Amino acid sequence: MRVLVTGGAGFIGSHAVDLLRAQGDEVLVIDDLSSGDFGWIPDDILVRADVRAEEAVHAVEAFAPECMVLLAAQMSVSISMREPLLDADVNVVGLVTMIEAGLRAGCRRFVGASSGGTIYGDVPEERQPIEECAPRAPLSFYGITKSIMVDYLETYARERDVETVALAFGNVYGPRQNPHGEAGVIAIFAERLTKGLPGTINGDGLTTRDYVYVDDVARAIERSTRQGRGLVNIGTGVGTSVLDIYRLVRSAAGHPNLDPLHGPPLPGEVRAVALDPDRARTMLDWRPRVKLEPGIAEVVRWVATHESTA
């Protein structure tokens, strides 16, 4: 199958591309290489372009994909709060530009990367893990654009008679994640603690997230290129606090007594997230395989042996 992956040269995308190619799919990647180290994607399958640009549109039309995996995004909550126009331009205009190009090229299946950590807003812990039928009430501009993605995909499915899936990822972590960006707290802590330096926790550290390993996410993406529809949570069903994450990372890094620094809470962040994965089990035959502690240990090993990641 011909699969086009936007944003496929980055952290999540490169793992998904590796898996798709390993099973024999013909893959093309569109990525503007705006951040990080992109040695993971061979030059012969990479088109360097912004998803809003004509060059990206022409690449889609020339490749004529059977499925498109739409990962390209502005991914930072805090950047979205500072620059909402940029966030909307990349995450909404870029999304629609790519879908329209795909439709003209005859593509009939679209898989989008939404955000289970932001689209549902602040859900009381007694109503967690969060199911896909929960109201969407994002608190950040990033969450709004990722919620809008769900609506666009559902509307395209209904009005253009195509197949669409919106994967609501938990907090994805694993090798290749950028420890120098604003997202990816496990990689950020690992980069600091492997050097014997304390990490900084924003707020009191009791904020919880559903951490899901990148190889598990890549499997969910691969499954979605062939089956499933609608909004599907990709998580573990378990929320873990930032304080507990810090303790696990510092232990894996060999600095179990190195206390964190504390900074102010970040604007637009929800307090607690755990995602119900039952629909993914039923619809995609998917379940998470990698437990948090060995997953964190793998990140620490990878960060300790690599300079810059993305």
Order of alpha helices (4+ residues) and beta strands (2+ residues): beta-alpha-beta-beta-alpha-beta-alpha-alpha-alpha-beta-alpha-beta-beta-alpha-beta-beta-beta-alpha-beta-beta-alpha-beta-alpha-alpha
